[in-house]
Amino acid sequence: MSLSGKTLFITGASRGIGLAIALRAARDGANVAIAAKTDKPHPKLEGTIHTAAEHIEAAGGHALPLVCDIREEEQVLAAINATVERFGGLDICVNNASAINLSSSEELPMKRYDLMHQINARGTFLVSRSCVPHLRKASNPHVLNISPPLDWDSQWFERHPAYSLAKYAMSVYAWAMAAEFRRDGIAFNCLWPRTTIATAAVRNLLGGEQMVAASRKPDIMGDAAWHILTRPAREASGQFFIDDLVLEAAGETDFEQYAVTPGAELMPDFFVPTSTPPLGAK
């Protein structure tokens, strides 16, 4: 079980969960294409595609920083082609890039609605289908969307229906494409955290430092993704994974290592079904 020599195309990999997945793959010696918009330092967001590349190289991987707005088809195709040209192929696509706005229906500006659906829904669809021709040639091809299980309980929609639908669209595409490309042997799966993850979105948009302190580190998503992406593609497709359950099934017992504040009560994330067993349940 290793990603050594594998090539990953990860959207939004300049920071947060995308970077955590990249760094875990880099520890195996993987090749990582960092497809993100942040080329220069941002006043409110930590990291750029270039700092991410430095971290990936330091972790033992090979990095290719690519400026890419996944709303633009030409940029997506150019970035994927550059990845294949640089590394000789493509094994894994991770759709991590996402936009969030938790406004209600009456309060949400339509330009924010459009942004979420252009990035979360359209962008995921565009990147996925553009990777497929290259993934068909891979020995163990995977597409992993960082999106939630399809739990249609209205509690996940009543406060922010536009965001919920945009996020669920990512999951629907994985579910649908798992069937569409089953004969090609390409795995399409989703991964979602049980708790909030200490990312820029949590710090800047959801709850500030208080919520960050009640969150887990992005590393838990990186480790869980690694376990999914190293599985035989034909044996695991069309699945909706929760991070700690993936790790628990793999034998992990120390989850305090992932807490920003060890011993703190963790903040549950959106969209985790109540039927999902709690951590440690058998």
WONORNOR-V34603 format. One record per pair of residues at least 6 apart in sequence whose C-alpha atoms are under 7 Angstrom apart, sorted by the first residue. I is the first residue (numbers start at 1). J is the second residue. Records with the same first field share a line. If there is no record, write none. Layout:
I: J, J
//
This chain:
1: 230
2: 28, 230
3: 25, 28, 29, 30, 230
4: 28, 29, 30
5: 29, 30, 31
6: 30, 31, 91
7: 30, 31, 32, 87, 89, 90, 91, 92
8: 31, 32, 33, 90, 91, 92, 93
9: 32, 33, 34, 92, 93, 94
10: 18, 33, 34, 35, 93, 94, 95, 96
11: 18, 34, 35, 36, 94, 95, 96, 97
12: 18, 35, 36, 96, 97
13: 19, 34, 35, 36
14: 34, 36, 47, 48, 49, 52
15: 46, 47
16: 199, 218
17: 218, 221, 222
18: 96
19: 52
20: 218, 219, 222
21: 221, 222, 225
22: 32, 56
23: 56, 59
24: 222, 223, 226
25: 226
26: 56, 59, 60, 61
27: 59, 60, 61
29: 60, 61
30: 61, 62
31: 61, 62, 63
32: 62, 63, 64
33: 63, 64, 65, 66, 83
34: 49, 64, 65, 66
35: 65, 66, 67, 68
36: 49, 66, 67, 68, 69
37: 67, 68, 69
38: 48, 49
39: 48, 49, 67
40: 48
41: 47, 48
45: 200
49: 65, 66
50: 65
53: 63, 64, 65
56: 62, 63
57: 63
66: 79
68: 75, 76, 79
69: 75
70: 76, 119, 123
71: 118, 119, 123
76: 127
77: 130
84: 90
89: 134
90: 134, 135, 138
91: 135, 138, 140, 141, 142
92: 141, 142, 143
93: 142, 143, 144
94: 143, 144, 145
95: 124, 144, 145, 146
96: 145, 146
98: 119, 120
99: 116, 119, 120
100: 116, 163
101: 163
102: 160, 163
103: 160
104: 159, 160
105: 160, 161
113: 162
116: 163, 166
117: 166
120: 166, 167, 170
121: 166, 169, 170
124: 170
125: 173
135: 141
136: 184, 186
140: 232, 233
141: 186, 187, 233
142: 186, 187, 188, 229, 233
143: 187, 188, 189
144: 188, 189, 190
145: 170, 171, 174, 189, 190, 191
146: 190, 191, 192
147: 167, 168, 170, 171, 190, 191, 192
148: 168, 171, 190, 191, 192, 271
149: 171, 240, 271, 272
150: 168, 171
151: 271, 273
156: 164, 270, 271
157: 164
171: 190
174: 188, 189, 190, 238
175: 188, 238
177: 188
178: 187, 188, 237, 238
185: 233, 234
186: 233
187: 233, 234, 236, 237
188: 237, 238
189: 237, 238, 239, 240
190: 239, 240, 241
191: 240, 241, 242, 243
192: 241, 242, 243
193: 221, 242, 243, 269
194: 242, 243, 244, 268, 269, 272
195: 215, 216, 266, 267, 268, 269
196: 215, 216, 267, 268, 269
197: 215, 216, 217, 218
198: 212, 215, 216, 217, 218
202: 208, 211, 212
203: 209, 212
213: 260, 261
214: 260, 261, 264, 265, 266, 267
215: 259, 260, 266, 267
216: 258, 259, 260
217: 258, 259, 260
219: 258
220: 243, 258
221: 243
224: 243, 246, 247
244: 279
245: 279
256: 262
//
